[in-house]
């Protein structure tokens, strides 16, 4: 595995993605998701909303890292809030 | 009403594919992410750099320019190829041996490998031996793709139109063939003009294939590499250097693995976003259509 040059932050990153996917799978098995329409222009399932929030989190991070001098933790906090908002009302 | 029993065990058949994708895509992608936050100098010699490479790449003016050129290129070829493809599909013969002959002739450019397309056009546009280059020069036009950025752009666009409009035309042709004759009969009874037939019968029926055509052509032109690389090598200067070529120079030419990894991830995210938007649009169109058909 040394050729993959793992670091602690990237390991944590991928573990949390894996944990999210596992969690979503268990949640889906326990109570299947119903497609619904929130404030997004399309009707979405839980998985769609998770995907949208992860993708937009990536762009939030890129924007904050690239074009502001704010800390990356602000980007992370913003993304977390956005994820919760999207999962609940999106 | 909805008391069907859902059995999802068929998904298990996808497992071998998942393993394959893990080795060909997911594990390499994870490695790219790991490289993007480090300066890897060799085995056991790497330094954690955090977000530095991302910051550098996002603020690199050469890359920003290449990104702009890439988007401009995609928009130009879409604006040409989609209408042209529809037009060709409309005038293609519908039956008989002519239909087969035209189909084969039109498909030919699609069968040529990309780097060969570049070589063909490189020779075609040469001033001394190339038919187009020589012909334009004889007509008194100062045409030189290694010196004038405008000529280089025009040639790359012409090359891409020549290479890929057939795909759009074929998609549209198949879309047109699937329209039932009854629609045209109804239009003839109403004495609809050719334009009305196109606007209210053919174009709506083509929407789905057109979305696919736009998606394919956008994705492909956004990742174009071999053709401009062979034809102009990104020149004159950097006027036709697209993102893929900047990336290849950085990663393979200069061995700057950290920055190019960061850059690859940004590139990947942009493509992921665009594909997702297109995919959602396609699925939505179909869903709307189904709900109309069911009602």
Boltz contact constraints between the chains, C-beta under 6 A:
constraints:
  - contact:
      token1: [A, 4]
      token2: [B, 31]
      max_distance: 6.0
  - contact:
      token1: [A, 4]
      token2: [B, 34]
      max_distance: 6.0
  - contact:
      token1: [A, 5]
      token2: [B, 34]
      max_distance: 6.0
  - contact:
      token1: [A, 5]
      token2: [B, 40]
      max_distance: 6.0
  - contact:
      token1: [A, 5]
      token2: [B, 46]
      max_distance: 6.0
  - contact:
      token1: [A, 6]
      token2: [B, 34]
      max_distance: 6.0
  - contact:
      token1: [A, 7]
      token2: [B, 48]
      max_distance: 6.0
  - contact:
      token1: [A, 10]
      token2: [B, 33]
      max_distance: 6.0
  - contact:
      token1: [A, 10]
      token2: [B, 34]
      max_distance: 6.0
  - contact:
      token1: [A, 58]
      token2: [B, 269]
      max_distance: 6.0
  - contact:
      token1: [A, 65]
      token2: [B, 51]
      max_distance: 6.0
  - contact:
      token1: [A, 65]
      token2: [B, 54]
      max_distance: 6.0
  - contact:
      token1: [A, 65]
      token2: [B, 55]
      max_distance: 6.0
  - contact:
      token1: [A, 66]
      token2: [B, 55]
      max_distance: 6.0
  - contact:
      token1: [A, 66]
      token2: [B, 58]
      max_distance: 6.0
  - contact:
      token1: [A, 72]
      token2: [B, 51]
      max_distance: 6.0
